[in-house]
Amino acid sequence: MNSSAIEQSVLGLPEVERAHLVHLLLDSLDAPSGAEIQDIWLNEAHRRADDIDAGKVNLVSGELLEQQVQALFR
């Protein structure tokens, strides 16, 4: 199916469905690519590792973290 056929099919849809497709298409244009997401997370991991190495953060065990989170919900 070529783009002209897709256009004709989409324009024949009810307004609500066209609006939904517009939303999906616009979101797809704004979304970073898989490679961009991977780079963002890699940079964040490096930043966090640097903070740990520089002593800028206090590390806590998973057990202590769980206790602190549970305390927040009490």
MODELLER restraints for C-alpha pairs under 7 A, 6 or more apart:
rsr = mdl.restraints
at = mdl.atoms
rsr.add(forms.Gaussian(group=physical.xy_distance, feature=features.Distance(at['CA:10:A'], at['CA:18:A']), mean=6.66, stdev=0.5))
rsr.add(forms.Gaussian(group=physical.xy_distance, feature=features.Distance(at['CA:51:A'], at['CA:57:A']), mean=6.23, stdev=0.5))
